[in-house]
Amino acid sequence: MRTCSLATSCGWSDLSLAQVLQRAKTHVQRGQIDAALKLYKGLLVTVPNHPQVNTELGVLCLRLRPPQEAIKPLEKAVAALPLAFELWVCLLVAHQWCGNLIKAKEVLVSMREKGFPENELMKLEQELKEPPSYRIEVVRELIEKQDVVGAEIAARLLVEDYPDHEAAGLLLQEVMETVSP
């Protein structure tokens, strides 16, 4: 049975990797995200390329932390499990949520090279052409707060990232109309 140094340092020297992972999941279920992150990151000190640890950490970060924190563990998980379609999707989403559409598209190209089903890849490609709803919400919130400069910047970035998306252009137009008397 494999034990980890984190378990030893926490006084849990008899815990296996699976038991520490279960504790981390329990922390997540209880809303103790910092405690779960500490366990996952501690495990990665001992087993830095472990697919399950990196997967769980990456997905947790994608759900509850800034998406930048999800990229490194998801990249390690994808490297360890290159045929795990859902991991690739999580990595693509993490890049998209970070606003790095170039990287997201590179992930999509790699997914094609792996031979994932084209119909699924086409859906993902279409999703990359549409801004995430939170980015539209940010612009709307800035408009409501009458932060015209912030709203204009956010809207222009949205149009730059999604030039073919009608909502992005309409949001920028709405912002510009609030600026003009």
C-alpha positions in Angstrom: 0.0 0.0 0.0 1.4 3.4 -1.1 1.4 6.2 1.5 2.2 9.8 0.8 4.5 12.2 2.6 1.5 14.6 3.1 -0.4 12.0 5.0 2.7 11.4 7.2 3.1 15.1 7.9 -0.5 15.4 8.8 -0.3 12.4 11.2 -2.1 10.1 8.7 0.8 7.8 8.0 -1.4 4.8 7.4 -3.5 6.4 4.6 -3.2 5.2 1.1 -3.3 7.4 -1.9 -6.9 6.3 -2.4 -7.8 7.3 1.1 -6.2 10.7 0.8 -8.1 11.2 -2.5 -11.3 10.3 -0.7 -10.6 12.8 2.1 -10.1 15.5 -0.5 -13.4 14.6 -2.2 -15.1 14.7 1.2 -13.6 18.2 1.8 -15.0 19.3 -1.6 -18.5 17.9 -0.7 -18.4 19.9 2.6 -17.3 23.1 0.8 -13.9 23.0 2.4 -12.1 23.8 -0.9 -8.9 25.1 0.6 -8.5 21.9 2.6 -9.1 19.8 -0.6 -6.6 21.9 -2.6 -4.0 21.4 0.1 -4.5 17.6 -0.1 -4.3 17.5 -3.9 -1.3 19.7 -4.1 0.4 17.7 -1.3 -0.2 14.5 -3.2 1.3 16.1 -6.3 4.6 16.6 -4.4 4.8 12.8 -4.1 3.1 11.8 -7.3 3.4 14.8 -9.6 2.1 13.1 -12.8 -0.7 11.0 -11.2 -3.6 11.1 -13.7 -6.4 10.9 -11.1 -4.9 13.5 -8.7 -4.2 15.9 -11.6 -7.7 15.3 -13.0 -9.5 15.9 -9.7 -7.4 19.0 -9.0 -7.8 20.4 -12.5 -11.6 19.9 -12.5 -11.9 21.4 -9.1 -10.0 24.4 -10.1 -12.0 24.7 -13.3 -15.2 24.7 -11.3 -14.3 26.8 -8.3 -11.0 28.7 -8.9 -9.6 31.0 -11.6 -9.4 28.8 -14.7 -5.6 29.5 -15.0 -5.1 27.2 -12.0 -6.8 24.3 -13.9 -4.5 24.3 -16.9 -1.3 22.8 -15.5 -3.0 19.8 -13.8 -5.3 19.3 -16.7 -2.3 19.2 -19.1 -0.6 16.6 -16.9 -3.8 14.6 -16.8 -4.2 14.7 -20.6 -0.6 13.7 -21.0 -1.2 10.7 -18.8 -4.5 9.8 -20.3 -4.4 10.9 -23.9 -7.5 9.1 -25.0 -9.7 10.6 -22.2 -12.0 12.8 -24.3 -13.6 14.6 -21.3 -10.1 15.7 -20.0 -9.4 17.3 -23.3 -12.7 19.1 -23.2 -11.9 20.4 -19.7 -8.5 21.6 -21.0 -10.1 23.3 -24.0 -12.7 25.0 -21.7 -10.0 26.2 -19.3 -8.1 27.9 -22.1 -11.3 29.4 -23.4 -12.3 30.7 -20.0 -8.8 32.2 -19.6 -9.5 34.1 -22.8 -6.8 32.2 -24.7 -8.7 31.1 -27.8 -5.5 30.3 -29.7 -4.5 27.7 -27.1 -8.1 26.4 -27.0 -8.0 26.0 -30.8 -4.6 24.2 -30.5 -6.2 21.8 -28.1 -9.0 21.2 -30.6 -6.4 20.4 -33.3 -4.7 18.0 -31.0 -8.1 16.3 -30.3 -8.6 15.9 -34.1 -5.1 14.3 -34.3 -6.1 11.9 -31.6 -9.1 10.8 -33.7 -11.9 11.8 -31.4 -15.4 11.8 -33.1 -15.7 14.6 -35.6 -19.3 15.4 -34.7 -18.2 16.1 -31.1 -15.3 18.2 -32.3 -17.5 20.2 -34.5 -19.7 21.0 -31.5 -16.7 22.2 -29.6 -15.5 24.2 -32.5 -18.9 26.0 -32.7 -18.7 26.6 -28.9 -15.3 28.3 -29.4 -17.0 30.7 -31.7 -19.4 31.8 -29.0 -18.4 33.9 -26.0 -18.8 32.2 -22.6 -22.0 33.6 -20.9 -19.9 35.0 -18.0 -18.1 37.4 -20.4 -21.4 38.8 -21.6 -22.6 39.1 -18.0 -19.4 41.1 -17.1 -20.1 43.7 -19.8 -23.7 43.9 -18.7 -22.7 44.4 -15.0 -20.3 47.1 -16.0 -23.0 48.9 -18.0 -25.3 48.7 -15.0 -22.7 50.1 -12.7 -22.2 52.8 -15.2 -18.5 51.9 -15.6 -18.4 53.0 -19.2 -14.6 52.7 -19.6 -14.6 49.2 -18.1 -17.6 48.2 -20.1 -16.1 49.5 -23.4 -12.8 47.7 -22.7 -14.6 44.4 -21.9 -16.9 44.8 -24.9 -14.0 45.6 -27.3 -12.1 42.5 -26.0 -15.2 40.4 -26.5 -15.5 41.6 -30.1 -11.8 41.0 -30.7 -12.1 37.4 -29.4 -15.5 36.7 -31.1 -15.6 38.9 -34.2 -18.3 36.8 -35.9 -20.6 36.7 -32.9 -23.6 39.1 -33.2 -24.1 39.5 -29.4 -20.5 40.8 -28.9 -21.0 43.5 -31.6 -24.4 44.5 -30.2 -22.9 44.8 -26.7 -20.2 47.1 -27.9 -22.8 49.1 -29.8 -24.9 49.4 -26.6 -21.8 50.6 -24.6 -21.0 53.1 -27.2 -24.6 54.4 -27.2 -24.3 55.0 -23.4 -21.1 57.0 -24.0 -22.7 59.3 -26.7 -25.2 61.8 -25.5 
